[in-house]
């Protein structure tokens, strides 16, 4: 009788509270009670879901580059150190917010495969840089000379007359624009770029150039479970930065752990798939005209904003640019000091807009008029490009149905 009375008292003391994640039940009142078995599982699921949505935002830069590296290897057949040449607009339909005015010469290099790599740059009219897989700038590549890159944690090679860099990641990205107006000069400038392993420095070299040739490909982040499949693959190939260790801990209960196969069970798949949807929704809110990103402010009363909302090293004084880099790399690729000029006529500056002068979202089913003041302060060129919201890539005129639009100006 005493035991039964105690059990009855315990049952009466049970408390259920309403929260934004649903009802939560505890053995006594909340302060003194333990979560019920069902509540504990609900909270674990909610923890995993919330962490997965934030992992989506955190991983945007590296997933974007990993997806692009995959296209280089599987769609274009390029090997580590080969250059892929994007000549025209159609070549760039898969590329996040590509400039359609100048040809791109781009390469992904896996230093684990090649060992230290040499890039010899000619005296040419080019603009570009190298970047880690997290899209952190390593160095600009505009000056002629010899550049050597070696993998993190390995011994620095000694190369006379070369600029030598330890890279933050095992794979790196090399990208330049060919700015010469004459196509023959562009071809000559491209032929002058040599990429080869340091072990072959005394040999003759001819860098392989692969043409896109209008192949269909996807450079934007995949949707669904594919997002985390790409993330698991690239994290397995790259070192874990000190600042990312907490995110790696958050991904572990979701089946994503460095050094182990990514094989999520049905519960994990369901959570991850929904987290990609909500994570991308958060990325859109974070990116498109976000008043919380003060770095994007261009001018009072203007519908335009500065698109490059992260410093090159992705670090502000007291915090890392988590939201700023997510906003930029959700819609674009690469970031270096030349892309953030505040001096008219020097370097580059990117402005973006998502709304018209009435504050309405841009829509592909509408017509718009853009008024540009005379004498745009651009020494080389300026351009206006319209992109799809769905892909953040160049809008194709072959689309049969309206879609949302966004506009960019780069100088």
Secondary structure, 3 states (H helix, E strand, C coil): CHHHHHHHHHHHHCEEEEECCEEEEECCCCCCCCECHHHHHHHHHHHHHHHHHHHHHHHHHHHHHHHHHHHHHHHCCCCCCCEEEECCCHHHCCCECCCCCCEEEEEEEEHHHHCCEEEEECCCCEEEEEEECCCCEEEECCCCEEEEEECCCCCCCCCCCEEEEECCCCEEEEEEEECCCCHHHHHHHHHCCEEEEHHHCCCCCCCCEEECCCCCCCCCCCCCCHHHHHHHHHHHHCCCCHHHHHHHHHHHCCCCCCCCCCCCCHHHHHHHHHHHHHHHHHHHHHHCCCCCCHHHECCCCCCCEECCCCCCCCECCCCECHHHHHHHHHHCCCCCHHHHCCCCCCCCCEEEECECCCCCECECCCCCCCCCCCCCCCCCCCEEEEEECCCCEECCCCCCCCCEEEEEEEC
